[in-house]
Amino acid sequence: MDLTQLEEIIGYNFKNREVLEQALVHSSYINEHKLNPLANNERLEFLGDAVLELITSEYIFTIFPDMPEGEMTKLRASVVCESTLSSCARSRNFGSFLKMGKGEMANGGQRRDSILCDTFEAIIGAIYLDGGCEPARQFILGALEEDIRSMRGLKWIADCKTHLQEQLQKNSQEPIEYYVINEEGPDHNKIFTVELAHGGHPMAQGSGKNKKEAEQAAARRAIEKYNLT
């Protein structure tokens, strides 16, 4: 892996590159090579998730001084969701730097939303550990500031399922159904993938850390895919 290239993409030079290397190690690689199970990126993902929530919360609190708590919570949830974070990771080509098992790679793991989202959070954790809060803040806001500001006016973002149902029922009474098509990961950190169908025809898929989050992600993808805003 060319970590110098990755540092340029991230916009941060690590003092200790080992922490960056660990942020790129998927559990499948550890399992395949029978390495220390703690050597994957899941602990860094845990830390990065907390840092991400803090930084986005502070930013929303600061730039929207008149926004009530409930709306701030919904806006933050819409920004730090899997679809947004995986898109950020994909646009920065993070998947190409991942170390993963051959089977996971053959199944398209480098392009999977759930893995890209986790990698994005793990890199945040690595930046925070290596350089502290300020470089982590710069990376997070550099990636998400535009999304935060643009989503401010999109009321439907807070409840994509309801908005999708309202839009589809303008022209059709066919049922909207959500099916869990995949579950992966340990019990404490499962990722659910849901397929959304309308009138029996698949429209979109979404993933999340619980079924509700995955359904919202699938609805959001369908809204964006079919321009139902």
trRosetta pair geometry for C-beta under 8 A, 3 or more apart (Angstrom, degrees):
i j d omega theta_ij theta_ji phi_ij phi_ji
1 6 7.1 5 164 -22 108 133
1 21 7.7 154 61 -118 141 82
1 24 6.9 91 -117 120 170 163
1 97 5.3 78 -144 -150 123 80
1 99 7.6 -85 -42 -54 132 98
2 5 4.1 43 115 11 114 116
2 6 6.8 151 99 -14 65 85
3 6 5.1 -51 -147 39 45 115
3 7 6.1 52 152 -25 71 99
3 14 7.7 -54 162 31 124 126
3 17 5.6 79 140 -155 161 125
3 20 6.1 108 -150 110 123 136
3 21 7.1 -52 -89 -72 139 81
3 97 7.9 99 -96 -149 60 127
4 7 5.7 -49 -149 33 31 113
4 8 6.7 35 150 -20 62 102
5 8 5.7 -53 -155 32 33 113
5 9 6.6 34 148 -19 65 103
6 9 5.5 -52 -151 35 37 113
6 10 6.2 31 152 -14 69 107
6 20 7.2 146 105 172 132 130
6 94 7.9 79 -138 -117 106 65
6 97 5.3 69 -90 -103 132 157
7 10 5.7 -56 -142 43 32 109
7 11 7.9 -160 166 9 54 10
7 12 6.3 -107 -157 81 79 49
7 13 5.2 60 -178 -101 136 55
7 14 6.5 -120 -104 -1 119 85
7 20 7.6 -26 -76 -133 89 165
8 11 7.4 32 -178 -73 29 42
9 92 5.1 120 169 -168 121 99
9 93 6.9 -109 -128 51 157 96
9 94 8.0 -176 121 -74 145 70
10 92 7.6 76 -75 -173 56 142
10 123 6.7 -142 -112 177 127 128
10 127 7.2 -166 175 -79 132 123
10 139 6.2 -13 -176 -121 84 123
11 138 7.0 -119 112 127 126 112
11 139 6.4 173 63 -97 107 79
11 142 6.5 -18 35 85 158 175
12 127 5.6 61 87 -126 167 110
12 130 7.9 126 147 87 125 127
12 131 6.5 -119 -167 -1 127 157
12 135 5.0 97 -118 -177 131 126
12 138 7.6 137 -70 80 110 118
12 139 6.3 -46 -23 -66 130 119
14 17 4.9 125 91 -87 131 56
14 19 6.7 -165 -156 58 134 97
14 20 4.9 -118 -45 -29 162 127
14 126 7.4 -34 -105 153 129 107
14 127 8.0 -108 -90 -105 91 57
14 130 5.1 -52 -140 -169 85 163
14 131 7.7 -115 -117 -38 55 106
15 130 5.7 168 35 -172 87 99
15 131 7.3 139 -1 -74 105 80
16 19 5.2 63 102 0 103 105
16 20 7.9 163 105 -3 59 85
16 130 5.6 -153 45 -118 89 103
17 20 5.1 -53 -159 39 57 114
17 21 6.1 63 143 -26 78 100
18 21 5.4 -49 -148 34 36 116
18 22 6.5 37 153 -20 66 101
19 22 5.8 -48 -149 33 34 112
19 23 6.8 42 149 -26 61 102
19 44 7.4 142 -175 -102 84 134
19 126 4.6 155 139 -146 95 90
19 129 5.3 -146 -162 88 152 129
19 130 5.3 -174 66 -59 144 106
20 23 5.5 -50 -154 27 36 116
20 24 7.0 24 152 -13 63 107
20 123 7.5 35 -136 -129 75 77
20 126 5.1 114 -91 167 51 147
20 130 7.4 0 -46 -40 88 152
21 24 6.1 -70 -162 37 34 107
21 25 7.0 39 146 -35 67 106
22 25 5.6 -50 -151 16 42 118
22 39 6.7 -117 -128 -174 100 61
22 40 7.6 119 -171 159 80 15
22 41 6.0 148 146 -93 67 71
22 44 6.2 137 114 -27 104 140
22 122 7.9 -132 116 176 73 118
22 126 7.1 164 67 -97 88 116
23 41 5.0 79 -149 -129 32 119
23 44 5.0 -104 -99 116 79 160
23 119 7.1 97 157 -157 84 66
23 122 4.1 157 -152 136 82 102
23 123 4.9 110 164 -82 145 53
23 125 6.8 170 -106 67 110 94
23 126 4.1 -66 -50 -38 138 138
24 41 6.6 126 6 -66 12 137
24 94 7.9 -147 -112 -177 93 87
24 97 5.2 -79 -134 129 137 95
24 98 5.4 -153 -172 -113 82 45
24 99 5.7 81 126 7 91 87
24 119 6.9 45 -114 -142 54 108
24 122 7.6 175 -55 107 35 134
25 29 5.6 -111 -163 66 78 134
25 30 6.5 77 157 -48 112 98
25 39 6.3 -48 115 135 157 79
25 40 5.0 -137 112 -132 97 51
25 41 5.3 153 59 -35 66 89
25 98 7.9 152 -91 -162 17 67
25 99 5.0 -18 -110 65 63 113
26 29 5.3 103 64 -1 74 99
26 30 7.7 -144 103 0 44 87
26 40 6.4 -4 162 -149 16 111
26 41 6.8 -29 -83 20 37 111
26 98 5.7 39 -27 -178 112 113
26 99 6.5 -165 18 87 79 55
26 100 3.9 8 48 -99 135 93
26 101 7.3 -106 93 0 111 74
26 104 6.5 -141 117 112 146 161
26 109 6.8 86 -165 155 174 138
26 115 6.5 -2 -112 -148 129 117
26 119 8.0 -42 -76 -76 91 102
27 30 5.5 -56 -154 38 44 113
27 31 6.1 42 151 -20 74 106
27 37 7.7 25 -142 -155 93 77
27 40 4.4 14 -84 -121 61 166
27 41 8.0 -109 -44 35 69 71
27 42 6.5 33 -63 -39 111 118
28 31 5.6 -53 -144 39 33 112
28 32 6.1 34 157 -22 66 108
28 100 4.8 38 68 -169 114 85
28 101 3.4 -105 148 10 99 110
28 103 6.8 -131 -170 64 130 90
28 104 3.9 105 87 -19 175 143
28 109 7.0 -92 23 -116 153 170
29 32 5.9 -55 -145 36 28 110
29 33 6.3 -1 164 6 64 113
29 35 7.8 -6 124 25 76 129
29 40 7.3 145 57 -106 92 94
29 99 4.6 49 -95 132 167 88
29 100 5.0 -111 -46 -124 97 23
29 101 5.3 -158 -75 -49 41 62
29 104 7.9 -85 -45 41 66 135
30 33 6.5 -74 -143 51 23 91
30 35 4.7 -98 -145 61 73 101
30 36 7.2 -72 -152 75 117 43
30 37 6.0 116 146 -118 138 44
30 39 5.6 157 -110 70 122 95
30 40 4.7 -89 -18 -59 141 101
31 34 7.4 22 -174 -73 29 43
31 37 7.9 43 -75 -109 70 85
31 101 6.4 -37 66 -61 94 139
32 101 3.8 147 -34 -116 136 106
32 102 6.7 133 -137 10 157 80
32 103 7.6 175 -86 15 125 97
35 39 5.2 -62 133 48 118 143
36 39 4.4 95 75 -23 95 109
37 40 7.0 -30 -178 1 49 106
38 43 6.6 28 -163 -25 83 134
40 43 7.9 125 82 5 67 81
41 44 5.0 -59 -166 49 71 114
41 45 5.7 82 133 -33 85 98
41 118 7.0 121 101 144 116 101
41 119 6.8 37 114 -110 161 59
41 122 3.9 14 171 -137 118 155
42 45 5.3 -48 -146 32 35 118
42 46 6.6 43 152 -24 64 99
42 118 7.6 -27 -105 -172 62 125
42 122 7.7 -49 -77 -93 17 117
42 189 6.9 61 -152 152 123 178
43 46 5.5 -45 -154 28 35 117
43 47 6.8 31 150 -13 64 103
43 125 7.7 176 118 156 58 157
44 47 5.7 -53 -149 40 37 110
44 48 5.9 37 153 -20 69 110
44 121 7.7 148 124 120 73 73
44 122 4.1 69 102 -151 109 78
44 123 7.8 69 144 -43 126 20
44 125 3.7 166 -175 90 71 136
44 126 5.5 18 -158 -52 137 78
44 129 7.4 -77 -122 -11 96 135
45 48 5.6 -56 -141 41 29 112
45 49 6.3 38 157 -28 63 103
45 118 4.9 -17 -120 -165 142 82
45 119 7.9 -42 -92 -72 106 20
45 121 4.6 66 -148 98 70 112
45 122 4.3 -33 -68 -69 72 84
45 125 6.4 -102 -56 -7 15 142
46 49 6.0 -52 -153 26 25 113
46 50 7.1 19 152 -13 58 104
46 125 7.2 63 61 -95 50 150
47 50 6.0 -61 -160 35 35 109
47 51 6.4 29 150 -15 70 108
47 124 7.9 -164 106 102 78 84
47 125 3.7 102 80 -131 102 114
47 128 6.5 -151 144 69 114 135
47 129 7.0 47 126 -51 158 104
48 51 5.6 -55 -143 40 36 110
48 52 5.9 41 156 -24 68 106
48 120 7.7 175 146 117 143 53
48 121 3.7 147 101 171 121 65
48 122 5.5 -135 2 -78 148 15
48 123 6.8 76 -115 57 152 40
48 124 3.5 115 -149 73 105 98
48 125 3.3 -88 -46 -35 88 86
48 126 7.5 -7 -71 1 119 62
48 128 6.9 177 -97 8 64 126
49 52 5.7 -53 -146 35 27 115
49 53 6.5 26 155 -18 62 105
49 121 4.9 17 -62 -160 71 136
49 124 7.9 129 -44 73 30 132
49 125 7.8 -3 0 -58 57 110
50 53 5.9 -54 -150 34 30 109
50 54 6.5 29 154 -17 64 107
51 54 5.8 -57 -150 37 32 111
51 55 6.2 24 158 -15 68 109
51 124 5.4 -171 79 148 123 112
51 125 6.6 164 14 -88 130 56
51 128 4.9 -127 -93 -68 161 153
51 133 7.5 -161 -146 -121 109 72
51 136 5.4 -57 166 165 138 148
51 140 7.6 -152 130 -56 94 143
52 55 6.2 -59 -143 39 26 105
52 56 6.2 16 163 -9 64 112
52 80 5.7 128 140 -128 119 124
52 121 6.1 -74 -19 -121 142 86
52 124 5.5 37 -59 143 97 171
52 140 6.0 175 -121 -122 69 131
53 56 6.2 -61 -141 43 25 103
53 57 5.9 28 159 -23 63 113
53 76 7.1 67 -145 174 72 128
53 80 6.5 13 -88 -89 68 174
54 57 5.8 -60 -146 36 24 112
54 58 6.3 22 159 -17 63 108
55 58 5.9 -55 -148 36 29 109
55 59 6.3 27 155 -18 64 109
55 133 7.8 171 -82 -167 105 89
55 136 6.7 -145 -59 124 146 96
55 137 5.2 -173 -132 -111 126 73
55 140 4.7 86 105 81 150 159
55 141 7.0 -119 160 -46 120 88
56 59 5.7 -55 -145 38 33 112
56 60 6.2 31 158 -17 67 107
56 76 5.4 128 123 -135 117 93
56 79 5.8 179 -157 95 142 136
56 80 5.9 -153 22 -53 167 115
56 140 6.9 -116 -55 162 81 129
56 144 6.6 -44 -99 113 109 150
56 148 6.9 -169 -148 -91 93 130
57 60 6.0 -57 -146 39 27 107
57 61 6.1 30 155 -20 63 111
57 72 7.5 73 -143 161 71 115
57 76 5.9 16 -84 -106 70 146
58 61 5.6 -57 -146 38 28 114
58 62 6.2 24 157 -19 64 111
59 62 5.9 -60 -147 37 28 108
59 63 6.2 1 168 1 67 111
59 141 6.3 163 -96 -99 150 109
59 145 7.3 -115 -176 -108 150 80
59 148 6.5 -9 117 -179 125 173
60 63 6.7 -66 -133 46 24 91
60 64 5.8 -24 -178 29 64 115
60 67 7.1 -75 166 70 92 150
60 72 5.2 135 133 -148 128 94
60 75 5.8 152 -134 96 140 127
60 76 5.9 -103 -8 -68 159 92
60 148 6.5 -132 -81 -162 86 125
61 64 7.3 -78 -127 57 10 78
61 65 7.9 50 166 -97 51 52
61 72 6.6 47 -78 -143 66 146
62 65 7.5 -13 -174 -67 25 81
63 148 7.8 95 58 129 142 126
63 149 7.6 -63 132 -90 151 89
64 67 3.8 21 139 -10 119 127
64 72 7.0 177 83 -94 128 94
64 75 7.8 64 24 46 163 170
64 152 6.8 -178 -85 -129 134 123
67 71 5.0 -118 -175 88 96 119
67 72 5.2 118 121 -63 118 88
67 75 7.4 -22 179 0 151 145
68 71 5.1 86 62 14 78 103
68 72 7.0 -142 100 -8 38 91
69 72 5.6 -58 -148 36 31 113
69 73 6.4 33 156 -22 66 104
70 73 5.7 -53 -151 32 31 113
70 74 6.6 27 153 -15 64 106
71 74 5.7 -53 -147 38 36 110
71 75 6.2 36 154 -20 67 106
71 158 7.7 -71 -133 -84 61 142
72 75 5.8 -56 -146 37 30 110
72 76 6.3 30 157 -19 65 106
73 76 5.9 -55 -149 36 28 109
73 77 6.4 27 154 -18 63 108
74 77 5.7 -55 -148 36 31 112
74 78 6.4 29 155 -19 65 107
74 157 7.3 126 152 100 98 89
74 158 3.7 2 -176 -120 135 107
75 78 5.8 -58 -150 36 31 110
75 79 6.4 25 154 -18 65 109
75 148 7.1 71 163 -150 111 76
75 151 6.2 142 -147 113 85 112
75 152 6.6 22 -128 -103 134 56
75 157 7.4 58 -113 97 54 132
75 158 7.6 -38 -59 -80 49 94
76 79 5.8 -63 -150 37 32 108
76 80 6.1 -1 167 5 71 112
77 80 6.7 -67 -133 49 25 89
77 81 6.4 51 160 -58 60 96
77 158 7.7 78 67 -130 116 62
78 81 6.1 -31 -152 -11 27 121
78 84 7.5 92 149 -31 55 141
78 151 5.4 178 111 -179 129 147
78 154 7.9 -171 163 83 160 113
78 157 4.1 46 -134 157 154 116
78 158 6.5 -75 -51 -79 126 46
79 84 5.9 -114 -170 105 38 172
79 144 5.8 84 180 -171 114 123
79 147 5.6 133 -132 118 91 115
79 148 5.3 18 -106 -88 146 76
79 151 6.2 -161 -73 40 87 156
80 84 6.9 -92 -105 69 9 128
80 85 6.6 32 -163 -50 49 117
80 144 7.9 10 -79 -131 65 155
81 84 5.3 89 61 13 76 102
81 85 7.0 -162 91 -1 35 95
81 208 7.5 -38 -159 -105 92 105
81 213 7.2 -174 -138 -166 98 100
81 216 7.4 -108 -134 108 145 115
81 217 6.2 -179 167 -91 123 97
81 220 7.6 93 109 19 157 165
82 85 6.0 -67 -141 46 29 103
82 86 5.7 24 166 -17 70 113
82 113 5.6 77 155 150 110 111
82 114 6.4 -20 -150 -96 135 56
82 117 4.5 -52 -140 -79 75 160
82 206 7.4 132 71 -175 123 83
82 207 5.4 -101 125 84 164 85
82 208 5.7 -145 -5 -92 133 62
82 213 7.4 98 -5 152 113 113
82 217 5.7 -8 56 -109 109 147
83 86 6.2 -54 -137 39 23 106
83 87 6.3 28 157 -22 59 109
83 113 6.7 -18 -99 -156 51 137
83 206 6.7 -44 -60 -134 114 99
83 217 5.2 164 -35 -148 111 97
83 220 6.0 -153 24 94 163 132
83 221 6.4 -158 -114 -66 142 92
84 87 5.8 -59 -153 34 27 113
84 88 6.6 28 151 -19 64 104
84 144 7.2 64 156 -120 124 101
84 147 5.9 105 -150 -168 126 160
85 88 5.6 -50 -150 33 36 113
85 89 6.4 34 152 -17 66 104
85 116 7.4 164 121 118 78 83
85 117 4.3 81 95 -131 117 81
85 120 4.7 -171 177 71 98 152
85 121 6.9 12 -172 -44 148 87
86 89 5.5 -52 -147 39 36 112
86 90 6.0 38 153 -23 67 106
86 113 3.9 -19 -117 -149 173 73
86 114 7.5 -19 -82 -41 132 19
86 116 4.1 89 -139 86 80 117
86 117 4.5 -46 -61 -55 85 84
86 120 7.2 -137 -83 -10 35 134
87 90 5.6 -52 -142 36 30 111
87 91 6.3 29 159 -19 64 106
88 91 6.1 -56 -147 36 27 108
88 92 6.6 10 157 -4 61 112
88 120 5.8 84 85 -124 109 144
88 143 4.6 59 -152 -176 135 119
88 144 7.0 -36 -83 -68 148 80
89 92 6.1 -72 -152 47 29 101
89 94 4.2 -65 -168 32 87 133
89 95 6.9 94 143 -39 103 80
89 116 3.9 172 88 177 140 96
89 117 6.7 -139 0 -72 140 31
89 119 5.6 104 -141 78 144 107
89 120 4.2 -111 -65 -60 111 106
90 93 7.5 35 -178 -75 34 33
90 94 7.4 -70 -68 31 25 88
90 95 6.8 16 -109 -13 62 118
90 111 7.5 56 -113 -143 110 65
90 116 5.8 10 -53 -161 79 158
92 143 7.9 -47 -38 -112 134 115
93 96 5.0 -15 169 16 94 118
93 97 7.5 93 125 -16 79 95
94 97 5.9 -66 -165 36 48 109
94 98 7.1 64 143 -45 73 95
94 116 6.3 125 73 -144 115 83
94 119 5.1 158 141 123 133 134
94 120 6.6 -179 15 -72 171 70
94 123 7.0 -104 -129 -34 136 145
95 98 5.7 -37 -158 -1 43 120
95 110 3.7 108 174 176 108 81
95 111 5.9 56 -150 -72 166 45
95 115 7.5 79 -112 107 94 111
95 116 5.8 -41 -67 -94 100 101
95 119 7.4 162 -81 35 54 165
96 110 6.6 73 -74 -173 39 134
98 109 7.4 -126 110 119 149 102
98 110 5.6 -174 45 -111 128 86
98 115 7.3 37 -122 156 164 120
98 119 6.3 -77 -87 -101 113 143
100 104 4.5 -93 157 87 121 127
100 105 5.2 150 85 -57 106 88
100 109 5.2 -130 132 100 165 145
100 110 7.1 -159 23 -63 138 79
100 115 7.8 3 -86 -158 149 145
101 104 4.6 87 61 11 86 104
101 105 6.8 -156 92 -7 42 89
102 105 5.7 -58 -145 39 30 111
102 106 6.1 32 156 -22 66 107
103 106 5.7 -54 -146 35 30 111
103 107 6.4 18 156 -11 63 110
104 107 5.9 -64 -150 43 30 105
104 109 3.8 25 159 -39 89 154
105 108 7.9 76 179 -46 31 11
105 109 5.6 -69 -83 38 35 110
105 110 6.3 33 -132 -24 73 103
108 111 4.9 -51 179 46 92 108
108 112 6.1 114 118 -50 85 88
109 112 5.3 -40 -142 6 40 121
109 115 5.4 72 -178 -24 79 170
110 115 7.3 -88 -105 102 19 139
111 116 7.4 -10 -166 -44 22 124
112 115 4.4 68 76 16 103 108
112 116 6.6 178 85 -10 49 89
113 116 5.8 -63 -144 41 28 108
113 117 6.0 31 159 -22 67 108
113 207 5.3 160 84 32 119 127
114 117 5.8 -53 -147 35 27 113
114 118 6.5 27 154 -17 62 107
114 184 7.4 139 93 64 160 119
114 191 4.3 69 -146 -166 149 154
114 193 7.5 -93 -35 -69 129 98
114 207 4.7 -90 -61 137 101 153
115 118 5.7 -54 -148 38 32 111
115 119 6.3 35 152 -22 65 106
116 119 5.5 -52 -146 35 32 114
116 120 6.4 39 153 -24 64 102
117 120 5.7 -51 -152 30 31 113
117 121 6.7 24 153 -12 63 105
117 207 7.9 -161 8 91 142 118
118 121 5.8 -58 -152 40 33 108
118 122 6.2 35 151 -22 68 107
119 122 5.5 -53 -143 36 33 113
119 123 6.4 35 156 -20 65 102
120 123 6.0 -54 -152 33 28 110
120 124 6.8 32 148 -19 61 103
120 143 7.9 164 -159 168 119 165
121 124 5.5 -50 -153 32 37 115
121 125 6.6 39 149 -19 66 102
122 125 5.4 -51 -152 35 36 115
122 126 6.4 39 149 -21 66 103
123 126 5.4 -48 -146 34 36 114
123 127 6.4 38 154 -20 66 101
123 139 7.7 -133 127 162 103 150
124 127 5.8 -53 -149 35 31 110
124 128 6.3 31 153 -19 64 108
124 136 5.8 79 -166 -150 77 101
124 139 6.6 -173 -108 97 74 130
124 140 6.3 55 -121 -73 120 100
125 128 5.7 -56 -148 37 31 112
125 129 6.3 29 156 -18 66 106
126 129 5.9 -55 -146 37 30 109
126 130 6.1 17 160 -10 65 114
127 130 6.1 -67 -144 45 26 103
127 131 5.8 -38 179 37 66 110
127 135 5.4 -133 176 114 107 104
127 136 4.7 147 106 -88 111 75
127 139 5.6 -54 -159 5 178 153
128 131 7.3 -83 -122 59 14 68
128 132 6.7 1 -158 -168 53 10
128 133 6.7 30 -133 -88 89 43
128 135 7.9 -167 -83 75 40 87
128 136 4.3 26 -76 -68 81 145
130 135 7.9 -54 86 73 90 143
131 134 7.2 -91 138 64 101 79
131 135 4.0 7 108 29 141 139
131 136 7.1 169 77 -32 97 78
132 135 6.7 94 65 22 67 91
132 136 7.2 -128 113 0 36 104
133 136 5.6 -71 -153 44 33 112
133 137 5.9 37 155 -27 73 107
134 137 5.5 -50 -146 32 31 114
134 138 6.5 31 156 -19 63 102
135 138 5.5 -48 -145 34 38 113
135 139 6.4 38 155 -19 66 103
136 139 5.9 -55 -150 37 31 110
136 140 6.2 28 155 -17 66 110
137 140 5.9 -58 -143 39 28 108
137 141 6.0 14 165 -6 66 113
138 141 6.4 -61 -139 45 23 100
138 142 5.9 29 159 -24 61 114
139 142 5.8 -59 -145 36 24 114
139 143 6.5 14 159 -12 61 110
140 143 6.1 -68 -155 40 27 104
140 144 5.9 -28 168 23 67 118
141 144 6.3 -76 -121 58 28 81
141 145 4.5 46 -176 -55 75 108
142 145 6.9 6 -84 1 13 111
144 147 5.0 -61 -159 44 63 115
144 148 5.8 66 144 -29 87 100
145 148 5.7 -54 -149 32 31 112
145 149 6.5 22 158 -12 65 107
146 149 6.0 -60 -149 41 30 106
146 150 6.0 22 158 -14 67 113
147 150 5.9 -61 -140 42 28 105
147 151 5.9 21 164 -16 66 114
148 151 6.3 -63 -144 39 22 105
148 152 7.0 46 151 -48 57 92
149 152 5.8 -31 -163 -9 34 119
150 153 7.5 -69 180 33 39 92
150 154 7.4 26 138 -16 69 117
151 154 5.1 -66 -150 36 54 114
151 157 5.2 45 -162 -57 104 173
154 157 4.4 76 106 -25 108 110
154 229 7.3 -60 -136 -149 109 116
155 158 6.6 -44 179 15 51 109
156 159 7.0 -90 -163 66 50 61
156 160 6.4 74 154 -104 87 53
156 162 7.9 -149 -144 79 78 85
156 163 3.6 63 -148 -93 112 161
156 223 7.0 175 132 -148 137 159
156 229 6.7 -167 41 -141 147 68
157 160 6.9 0 -143 -65 30 88
157 220 7.5 46 -134 -116 63 116
159 162 4.3 14 133 24 118 115
159 163 6.3 136 97 -17 73 90
159 216 7.6 -90 -142 -124 40 109
160 163 5.7 -61 -146 42 34 110
160 164 6.0 35 158 -22 70 107
160 216 5.1 114 40 -162 112 71
160 217 7.9 106 53 -68 154 13
160 219 3.8 147 123 103 105 112
160 220 4.2 -78 -116 -65 162 73
160 223 5.9 -121 -155 -12 101 138
161 164 5.9 -55 -146 36 26 109
161 165 6.4 26 155 -18 62 108
161 215 6.1 20 -79 138 127 105
161 216 6.0 -77 -31 -99 98 63
161 219 4.5 -135 -80 -60 55 166
162 165 5.8 -56 -149 36 30 111
162 166 6.4 30 154 -19 65 106
163 166 5.7 -56 -149 36 31 111
163 167 6.4 27 155 -17 66 108
163 219 7.5 122 59 156 86 121
163 223 6.5 26 106 -99 117 139
163 228 7.6 139 137 123 95 105
164 167 5.9 -59 -148 38 30 109
164 168 6.1 22 160 -14 67 110
164 176 7.0 131 119 -137 110 157
164 196 8.0 -29 150 -175 162 150
164 219 4.5 -132 -9 -160 145 100
164 222 5.8 57 -128 87 136 122
164 223 5.6 -110 -84 -65 94 95
164 228 6.4 70 -120 108 66 147
165 168 6.1 -60 -141 41 27 104
165 169 6.0 20 163 -16 64 115
165 176 5.8 -119 -100 17 84 153
166 169 6.2 -62 -142 39 23 106
166 170 7.3 43 153 -39 56 93
167 170 6.1 -41 -169 1 34 115
167 223 7.4 115 25 -116 156 87
167 228 4.3 105 144 -177 162 114
168 171 7.1 -85 -173 49 41 82
168 172 5.7 -51 167 57 81 106
168 174 7.7 -83 159 62 118 87
168 176 6.4 116 68 -67 157 121
168 198 5.9 -127 -147 -137 150 141
168 228 7.5 -7 -54 -142 72 149
169 172 6.6 -95 -112 70 33 57
169 173 6.7 55 -137 -97 80 51
172 198 7.3 80 101 166 146 115
172 199 6.7 -69 170 -48 139 129
174 198 5.8 89 103 167 117 75
174 199 3.1 -14 175 -77 150 99
174 200 7.7 -92 -175 6 124 75
175 198 7.6 -168 96 -147 40 49
175 199 6.9 132 46 -77 56 44
176 196 7.0 -10 -173 -169 92 95
176 197 7.5 164 -156 86 47 48
176 198 5.3 -15 -104 -103 73 79
177 196 7.4 156 84 -155 47 49
177 197 5.0 -15 63 62 95 95
177 198 7.8 175 21 -82 70 33
178 194 5.2 1 -174 -179 99 125
178 195 7.4 159 -154 79 51 43
178 196 5.6 -18 -101 -100 74 68
178 197 7.9 -180 -79 22 29 72
178 211 7.9 117 132 178 130 98
178 215 4.8 4 -143 -117 159 106
178 218 6.6 143 -126 67 103 149
179 194 6.6 150 75 -158 38 70
179 195 5.0 -16 61 58 95 92
179 197 6.9 23 -1 0 110 113
180 183 6.7 18 171 -50 120 95
180 192 5.8 -57 -133 -165 107 107
180 193 7.2 107 -159 75 61 50
180 194 5.6 -43 -95 -98 51 75
180 211 6.3 -60 -78 -117 117 106
180 214 7.5 71 -109 96 80 152
181 193 5.5 -61 65 103 87 97
181 194 6.8 132 9 -127 85 22
181 195 4.9 51 -25 -13 132 109
181 205 7.3 -62 37 -128 136 118
182 192 7.4 152 87 -159 59 42
182 193 4.0 14 54 43 101 118
183 190 5.8 -13 -169 -168 97 117
183 191 7.3 157 -154 78 48 50
183 192 5.6 -13 -103 -104 78 67
183 193 7.6 -149 -67 20 37 76
184 190 7.1 144 76 -154 33 67
184 191 5.3 -19 63 58 84 97
184 193 7.9 28 5 -10 100 107
185 189 5.0 -100 164 103 128 78
185 190 4.8 170 76 -116 107 37
185 191 5.1 93 -3 4 132 84
186 189 5.3 42 61 42 88 87
186 190 7.1 -116 86 -64 34 66
187 190 6.3 -8 -139 -44 27 107
189 209 7.6 -58 -158 -138 53 103
190 209 7.0 115 79 -160 63 58
190 210 7.9 78 81 -89 103 50
191 207 5.6 15 175 -179 102 115
191 208 7.3 168 -152 88 67 17
191 209 6.5 -45 -103 -97 58 49
192 207 6.5 167 86 -150 46 64
192 208 5.9 -22 59 65 92 68
192 209 7.4 69 15 168 89 6
192 210 6.4 18 13 180 132 14
192 211 5.3 -70 125 -84 169 55
192 213 7.7 121 55 66 110 89
192 214 4.4 -100 98 -34 100 151
193 205 6.1 11 -179 180 97 113
193 206 7.3 175 -149 91 59 32
193 207 4.7 -26 -96 -94 73 90
193 214 6.3 -163 -119 -150 17 133
194 205 6.7 166 85 -154 45 65
194 206 5.6 -15 58 62 93 79
194 207 7.4 165 14 -88 71 38
194 208 7.7 -13 3 21 111 98
194 211 6.7 98 -67 -153 129 70
194 214 4.0 125 -3 134 112 111
194 215 5.2 -42 95 -77 169 58
194 217 7.5 127 46 62 107 95
194 218 4.9 -98 93 -29 101 141
195 202 5.7 -41 178 -131 116 107
195 204 7.7 175 -151 95 56 35
195 205 5.0 -31 -99 -98 66 86
195 218 6.8 159 -140 -132 16 144
196 202 7.3 105 80 -155 49 60
196 203 5.0 -51 101 58 98 102
196 204 5.1 3 47 60 115 76
196 205 7.1 -169 11 -85 79 33
196 206 7.2 33 -21 5 111 102
196 215 7.4 111 -80 -147 103 65
196 218 4.1 154 -28 148 115 123
196 219 6.3 143 -95 -72 157 55
196 221 7.8 163 24 64 132 102
196 222 5.6 -85 89 -43 146 137
197 200 5.9 -4 161 -148 126 13
197 201 6.0 157 -160 71 86 28
197 202 5.1 -47 -96 -89 87 46
197 203 6.4 158 -113 0 29 84
198 201 5.9 -31 67 61 67 86
198 203 5.4 44 1 -40 103 129
198 222 8.0 122 -27 -157 122 148
202 205 7.9 -1 -173 -52 113 85
203 218 7.9 101 83 168 94 95
203 222 4.4 37 135 -117 122 119
203 225 7.2 159 169 72 83 138
203 226 7.1 -45 -162 -27 111 132
204 218 5.1 154 103 -168 95 71
204 219 7.6 155 72 -81 130 14
204 221 3.9 172 -179 99 139 110
204 222 4.0 -142 7 -63 134 78
204 225 5.7 176 -82 7 122 146
205 218 5.7 -53 -165 -112 19 100
205 221 6.9 -23 60 68 38 160
206 214 5.2 154 105 -174 87 57
206 215 6.9 134 71 -110 126 6
206 216 7.1 -131 130 79 157 43
206 217 2.8 164 -176 101 126 91
206 218 3.2 -129 9 -51 110 59
206 219 7.2 -47 -9 11 152 51
206 220 6.9 95 -100 42 143 89
206 221 5.5 -173 -70 -1 99 123
207 214 5.4 -24 -147 -120 23 95
207 217 6.1 -59 45 89 36 158
208 211 7.5 132 73 -119 111 5
208 212 7.3 -89 101 80 149 49
208 213 2.8 -169 173 108 148 101
208 214 3.8 -141 27 -56 98 60
208 215 7.7 -66 22 14 138 50
208 216 7.1 58 -54 48 156 92
208 217 5.3 173 -48 -8 107 130
209 213 5.7 23 41 50 66 154
210 213 5.1 92 54 11 74 103
210 214 7.1 -141 95 -6 36 92
211 214 5.6 -59 -147 39 33 112
211 215 6.2 34 155 -21 68 105
212 215 5.8 -55 -149 34 29 111
212 216 6.5 29 154 -16 64 105
213 216 5.8 -54 -150 37 32 111
213 217 6.4 34 151 -20 65 106
214 217 5.6 -53 -148 35 32 113
214 218 6.4 33 153 -19 65 104
215 218 5.7 -52 -147 35 32 110
215 219 6.4 32 154 -18 65 105
216 219 5.7 -54 -147 37 32 111
216 220 6.3 34 153 -21 65 105
217 220 5.7 -52 -147 34 31 112
217 221 6.5 32 153 -20 64 104
218 221 5.7 -53 -151 34 32 112
218 222 6.5 31 152 -18 64 105
219 222 5.7 -56 -150 36 33 111
219 223 6.4 37 152 -22 66 103
220 223 5.6 -51 -149 32 33 114
220 224 6.4 24 156 -11 66 107
221 224 6.0 -60 -147 42 30 105
221 225 5.8 30 156 -23 67 113
222 225 5.6 -54 -135 38 29 112
222 226 6.0 -6 174 12 66 112
222 228 7.1 -4 129 23 78 136
223 226 7.0 -78 -141 52 16 84
223 228 4.6 -104 -139 64 62 100
223 229 6.1 88 169 -69 104 65
224 227 7.5 20 -171 -76 28 42
224 229 7.7 42 -93 -51 51 104
